[in-house]
């Protein structure tokens, strides 16, 4: 795959490592904050059942970039109220700037569900909404979110991405980003890459420099 061209890559970092376990990684995020689009806070596959003081502390040190609270939507299967309750907890406990809705649908059948969640999130003070279908999306999703993750997967898969056609939205460097794991150093991606591998590649912090 050729290096990105056009607009600057949007660097969204899924920071799925605990501050007490990886303090150096969080220090690196603070140093790079101004270059990042957002950092995703994920204490317990969501906000958890009670505030975690370690995350409260690292969030307080990340005021020069957006911090988003992780919420799993289970591809539209989670009830609206459950998702909204987790957004509320993220806002109340960690003062997040927005929300990262994971495992989202990508086709037109999910538009109404995520439109309703987006309205609820913004009414709770979430100024930035990111969706992660991890694949190319129907064009309507770009009207629902500030950022859409249109690829999540391995470097080997990423290098063979197909073209775009039909009612699938083309890549928009201002609204889309890619999350790539098992990537070599300086891998040319539209977004964020990590050398980490499955089952939790986002537990390893990748390079945060300009791409």
RODO-2510 file (C-alpha; in nm, 4 decimals, decimal comma):
residues 211
     n   res          X          Y          Z
     1     x     0,0000     0,0000     0,0000
     2     x     0,1350     0,3436    -0,0882
     3     x     0,1921     0,6063     0,1818
     4     x    -0,1011     0,8323     0,2710
     5     x    -0,1522     1,1413     0,0604
     6     x    -0,3735     1,4472     0,0921
     7     x    -0,4807     1,5636     0,4384
     8     x    -0,2910     1,4845     0,7569
     9     x    -0,3634     1,1518     0,9230
    10     x    -0,5995     1,1611     1,2199
    11     x    -0,4157     0,9892     1,5066
    12     x    -0,6605     0,8302     1,7492
    13     x    -0,4885     0,6164     2,0132
    14     x    -0,6769     0,3297     2,1831
    15     x    -0,4870     0,3458     2,5135
    16     x    -0,5906     0,0051     2,6461
    17     x    -0,3226    -0,0239     2,9134
    18     x    -0,3544     0,0595     3,2812
    19     x    -0,1647     0,3657     3,4061
    20     x    -0,0217     0,1739     3,7011
    21     x     0,1136    -0,0962     3,4684
    22     x     0,2375     0,1269     3,1840
    23     x     0,3195     0,4691     3,3324
    24     x     0,5828     0,5363     3,0642
    25     x     0,3257     0,4884     2,7895
    26     x     0,0954     0,7444     2,9487
    27     x     0,3874     0,9838     2,9863
    28     x     0,4528     0,9432     2,6126
    29     x     0,0881     1,0239     2,5398
    30     x     0,1166     1,3430     2,7435
    31     x     0,4282     1,4494     2,5529
    32     x     0,2635     1,3824     2,2161
    33     x    -0,0783     1,5192     2,3103
    34     x    -0,0792     1,8161     2,0735
    35     x    -0,0171     1,5882     1,7741
    36     x    -0,3035     1,3527     1,8566
    37     x    -0,6651     1,3701     1,7492
    38     x    -0,7800     1,1831     2,0600
    39     x    -0,6886     0,9243     2,3227
    40     x    -0,9414     0,6556     2,4152
    41     x    -0,9757     0,5899     2,7887
    42     x    -1,0854     0,2322     2,8614
    43     x    -1,0717     0,1384     3,2310
    44     x    -1,2760    -0,1851     3,2115
    45     x    -1,4087    -0,2401     2,8591
    46     x    -1,6041     0,0735     2,9418
    47     x    -1,6065     0,2972     3,2503
    48     x    -1,6368     0,0064     3,4942
    49     x    -1,8488    -0,0084     3,8077
    50     x    -1,6624     0,2580     4,0056
    51     x    -1,4109     0,5355     3,9333
    52     x    -1,0469     0,4273     3,9056
    53     x    -0,8191     0,6937     4,0633
    54     x    -0,5330     0,5989     3,8309
    55     x    -0,7399     0,6949     3,5272
    56     x    -0,8628     1,0106     3,6963
    57     x    -0,5008     1,1142     3,7397
    58     x    -0,3855     1,0434     3,3843
    59     x    -0,6933     1,2079     3,2404
    60     x    -0,6106     1,5243     3,4349
    61     x    -0,2707     1,5290     3,2635
    62     x    -0,4161     1,5048     2,9126
    63     x    -0,5643     1,8491     2,8598
    64     x    -0,3900     1,9200     2,5291
    65     x    -0,5790     1,6558     2,3325
    66     x    -0,9275     1,5087     2,3384
    67     x    -0,9969     1,2192     2,5733
    68     x    -1,2785     0,9842     2,4721
    69     x    -1,4542     0,7288     2,6884
    70     x    -1,4753     0,3756     2,5508
    71     x    -1,8227     0,2221     2,5173
    72     x    -1,8978    -0,1086     2,3424
    73     x    -2,2219    -0,1110     2,1407
    74     x    -2,2019    -0,4819     2,0414
    75     x    -2,2905    -0,4017     1,6798
    76     x    -2,6161    -0,2351     1,7752
    77     x    -2,7329    -0,5124     2,0074
    78     x    -2,6872    -0,3269     2,3367
    79     x    -2,9946    -0,1401     2,4583
    80     x    -2,9814     0,2345     2,4117
    81     x    -3,0150     0,2994     2,7856
    82     x    -2,7144     0,0793     2,8744
    83     x    -2,4891     0,2617     2,6317
    84     x    -2,6075     0,6033     2,7476
    85     x    -2,5514     0,5072     3,1124
    86     x    -2,1863     0,4249     3,0358
    87     x    -2,1424     0,7544     2,8530
    88     x    -2,2818     0,9296     3,1605
    89     x    -2,0356     0,7498     3,3892
    90     x    -1,7403     0,8379     3,1684
    91     x    -1,8434     1,2022     3,1746
    92     x    -1,9053     1,2082     3,5504
    93     x    -1,5981     1,0108     3,6602
    94     x    -1,3329     1,1071     3,4061
    95     x    -1,4577     1,4345     3,2536
    96     x    -1,4023     1,2941     2,9040
    97     x    -1,4373     1,5240     2,6048
    98     x    -1,6322     1,2722     2,4042
    99     x    -1,7123     0,9095     2,3416
   100     x    -1,5629     0,6245     2,1371
   101     x    -1,8413     0,3877     2,0360
   102     x    -1,6815     0,0520     1,9562
   103     x    -1,8086    -0,2460     1,7585
   104     x    -2,0497    -0,0362     1,5579
   105     x    -2,2497    -0,1381     1,2562
   106     x    -2,1384    -0,0113     0,9154
   107     x    -2,4480    -0,0504     0,6962
   108     x    -2,7643     0,1582     0,6583
   109     x    -2,9518    -0,0609     0,9068
   110     x    -2,7494     0,0915     1,1924
   111     x    -2,7886     0,4578     1,1068
   112     x    -3,0960     0,5249     1,3228
   113     x    -2,9446     0,3484     1,6269
   114     x    -2,6215     0,5487     1,6134
   115     x    -2,7957     0,8739     1,5265
   116     x    -2,9968     0,8402     1,8475
   117     x    -2,6842     0,7588     2,0492
   118     x    -2,5012     1,0563     1,9012
   119     x    -2,7791     1,2920     2,0046
   120     x    -2,7810     1,1448     2,3563
   121     x    -2,4030     1,1678     2,3885
   122     x    -2,3928     1,5321     2,2817
   123     x    -2,6797     1,6161     2,5162
   124     x    -2,4608     1,4802     2,7985
   125     x    -2,1773     1,7134     2,7009
   126     x    -1,9773     1,4809     2,4760
   127     x    -1,8357     1,7269     2,2259
   128     x    -1,6711     1,4621     2,0065
   129     x    -1,8204     1,1334     1,8880
   130     x    -1,6104     0,8602     1,7242
   131     x    -1,7507     0,5400     1,5736
   132     x    -1,5518     0,2203     1,5224
   133     x    -1,7032    -0,0194     1,2712
   134     x    -1,3470    -0,1092     1,1714
   135     x    -1,4460    -0,1219     0,8046
   136     x    -1,5726     0,1016     0,5304
   137     x    -1,9124     0,2519     0,6075
   138     x    -2,2295     0,3669     0,4422
   139     x    -2,1942     0,7361     0,3622
   140     x    -2,4586     0,8383     0,6216
   141     x    -2,2239     0,7564     0,9115
   142     x    -2,0147     1,0618     0,8331
   143     x    -2,3137     1,2781     0,9254
   144     x    -2,3360     1,1097     1,2677
   145     x    -1,9810     1,1357     1,4003
   146     x    -1,6737     1,3542     1,4133
   147     x    -1,4469     1,0593     1,3340
   148     x    -1,5063     0,7120     1,1902
   149     x    -1,2594     0,4233     1,2113
   150     x    -1,2919     0,2717     0,8644
   151     x    -1,0271     0,0035     0,9115
   152     x    -0,9140    -0,1973     1,2141
   153     x    -0,6922    -0,4969     1,1573
   154     x    -0,3457    -0,6287     1,0904
   155     x    -0,0767    -0,4700     0,8769
   156     x    -0,0842    -0,7669     0,6400
   157     x    -0,4546    -0,7105     0,5760
   158     x    -0,4155    -0,3337     0,5547
   159     x    -0,1654    -0,3581     0,2708
   160     x    -0,4267    -0,5298     0,0569
   161     x    -0,7203    -0,2926     0,1118
   162     x    -0,9623    -0,2948    -0,1830
   163     x    -1,0940     0,0091    -0,3660
   164     x    -1,4113     0,1942    -0,2768
   165     x    -1,7347     0,2071    -0,4754
   166     x    -2,1139     0,2132    -0,4619
   167     x    -2,2771     0,3719    -0,1576
   168     x    -1,9658     0,3111     0,0546
   169     x    -1,8175     0,6420     0,1621
   170     x    -1,4714     0,7202     0,0187
   171     x    -1,1873     0,7768     0,2629
   172     x    -1,2027     1,1283     0,4082
   173     x    -0,8740     1,2310     0,5764
   174     x    -1,0594     1,4894     0,7859
   175     x    -1,3222     1,2480     0,9201
   176     x    -1,1732     0,8956     0,8998
   177     x    -0,8825     0,7077     1,0521
   178     x    -0,7369     0,3581     1,0455
   179     x    -0,6161     0,1436     1,3352
   180     x    -0,3469    -0,1041     1,2323
   181     x    -0,1788    -0,3661     1,4509
   182     x     0,1179    -0,5986     1,4031
   183     x     0,2724    -0,3129     1,2069
   184     x     0,6428    -0,2525     1,1390
   185     x     0,8112     0,0713     1,2510
   186     x     0,7063     0,3744     1,0439
   187     x     0,4304     0,1816     0,8661
   188     x     0,2515     0,4256     0,6313
   189     x    -0,1065     0,4308     0,7580
   190     x    -0,3935     0,6769     0,7622
   191     x    -0,4004     0,6979     1,1403
   192     x    -0,2420     0,4945     1,4187
   193     x    -0,0299     0,1789     1,4065
   194     x     0,1104    -0,0403     1,6816
   195     x     0,3502    -0,3364     1,6814
   196     x     0,1141    -0,5061     1,9272
   197     x    -0,0561    -0,8295     1,8247
   198     x    -0,3774    -1,0117     1,9079
   199     x    -0,5539    -1,0741     2,1400
   200     x    -0,5037    -0,7146     2,2649
   201     x    -0,2767    -0,5244     2,0277
   202     x    -0,3826    -0,1897     2,1757
   203     x    -0,2099    -0,2802     2,5020
   204     x     0,1171    -0,1828     2,3288
   205     x     0,1752     0,1846     2,2515
   206     x     0,2832     0,2514     1,8956
   207     x     0,4835     0,5421     1,7491
   208     x     0,3225     0,8821     1,8010
   209     x     0,5254     1,0935     1,5611
   210     x     0,4029     1,2574     1,2413
   211     x     0,3180     1,0099     0,9646
***
